[in-house]
Structures are given as C-alpha cells and as structure tokens.
Amino acid sequence: MAAKVEILELKRNSGPGSSWDKIVNGAVKIERRLFPKHESLARSFEEELRKKNTGLLYLELDGEVAGYVMYAWPSSLCASITKLAVKESCQRQGHGGSLLRAAIQKCRERKVQRVSLHVDPLRAPAMNLYKKLGFQVDTLIRGYYSSDRDAYRMFLDFDAD
C-alpha cells in the first residue's frame, strides 16, 4: 500500500494539547538529527514559530512529520526560508522540493517580492534544488555557519503583477 503524503500548514491557534505539540516535537527531532548543535533551532524552535510573520509547512508521511520548511516574511518586500529539512530516510524523493515550492507559493500569496535563503556551498543537493527552483546566488558570506564554514545568500525574485 502506498504511503499517504501531505504538506500541511501548522496553524497558529493550535496550542498545547493539540496537534501543535506532536508537529513541533517531530520537527525538532529532525532538526536535532540533521543539523550541528550550533546551527540547530531545536532549543528555540517553538519560540521561532510563535513570532509574528513566521510560518511552518510540514510533510506528513503516514501520520508522522517527515520534513518541514520554516519561513518568515518580515515585510511585503521580502521573505526568508529559515530552515528546510527532510528526515534522512525520506530524502532524495522530491519531498524537499515539494516543501520549498509550497513555501514559495505561500510567499507569493502574501505578495512578497523576494525570497532569500542561506546555504552551505558544499551542500550540493541543496544548491541544486535551489537553483532548479530559480534561486540565484547573491553573495558569499564568509564564516556564516562557523569560522571555517561559509554560506551563499541566494534569492528568488517574483515578477511584479
């Protein structure tokens, strides 16, 4: 039987005792496994989500959180992809692209003009995904992740309607 896969939005009015806890805990578990401690939002994940103009889309696979994308739109001019992560056992199946496209669509609906993100230039699969979806390299930021790890700032501009 085929697995049931859905991309859902974490609702702000969800609170303790609702699915909020299960979703946030599932995302934090992925966060801890995939990102080094100094890059992880695991300790502040819920706090980040409670900020105004922050959203989370998550991939649900057979009732479990298998990936997520966190994004923020501080103004109508720009938005940023804060985190994109897919559980290791679910990677290389198109889920990251689906999550990113869904977040981009949410930004379009908010009439944002530019979406930006940061990525380690050595993470080839991530770089390829972002380029495939139209992101362009803006600049290299030396020491972004740590003293010996840089990041590209990338952007995707939307045409003015």
C-alpha positions, 0 to 999 in steps of 0.5 A: 500500500502506498504511503499517504503524503501531505504538506500541511500548514501548522496553524497558529491557534493550535496550542498545547494539547493539540496537534501543535505539540506532536508537529513541533516535537517531530520537527525538532527531532529532525532538526536535532538529527540533521543539523550541528548543535550550533546551527540547530533551532531545536532549543528555540524552535517553538519560540521561532514559530510563535513570532509574528510573520513566521510560518511552518509547512510540514510533510506528513508521511503516514501520520508522522512529520517527515520534513518541514520548511520554516519561513518568515516574511518580515515585510511585503518586500521580502521573505526568508526560508529559515530552515528546510529539512527532510528526515534522512530516510525520506530524502532524495524523493522530491519531498524537499522540493515539494516543501520549498515550492509550497513555501514559495507559493505561500510567499507569493500569496502574501505578495512578497517580492523576494525570497532569500535563503542561506546555504552551505556551498558544499551542500550540493543537493541543496544548491541544486534544488535551489537553483532548479527552483530559480534561486540565484546566488547573491553573495558569499558570506564568509564564516556564516555557519562557523569560522571555517564554514561559509554560506551563499545568500541566494534569492528568488525574485517574483515578477511584479503583477 
